Amino acid sequence: MVEFEVVDLPETDHVETGETAPEFARPLVGEEYWTDVSLSDIDSPVALVFFPMDGAFPATYMWNEIRDREWGHGSSDHVTVVGVSVSTPYEHRTFIGERGMDYELFSDPSAAVGEAYGVVHDLDGMSGVREHRPAVFLLDDDRAVEYAWVAAEWPDFPDYDEVESRIDRL
């Protein structure tokens, strides 16, 4: 069994239910290529999933769970699921291939998108080395936040059943 310490993350002023999700444009990475895309160009409703850098245990766990539950496919095919992390497009392309994912991921190396959503924290307390904490925002056709969950500790994961229930209501 892998042992790790659970760490409380600092409080954050993240985007809340009822607010309009901040617009952004970043490279959106698929299995074969990437191109700059705006959030408003994504078919809505949207499940916007923030996660730590590719290859980190929480990223792998989250995307395996999302893939296995087929978010955005099957019964929840009316929602577009996209991820956001500080990883580069090259890292995302590798991660997508290794995980066998049918999802696209925004690359946010500067963490500016994460900052706008209030989900950035210093990695292991190292000043200036930032990553996204796990978070899920469900956005309607007008980018209004219908559901928001943001990790309060590391590691922490969304209640996947709750998110699926909220997706069904979009």
Secondary structure, DSSP 8 states (H G I E B T S, - for coil): ------EE--------TTSB----EEEEE-SS-EEEEEGGGS-SSEEEEE-SSTTSHHHHHHHHHHHHHTTTSGGGTTSEEEEEES--HHHHHHHHHHHT---EEEE-TT-HHHHHHT-EEEGGG-TT-EEE--EEEEE-TT-BEEEEEE-SEES----HHHHHHHHHH-
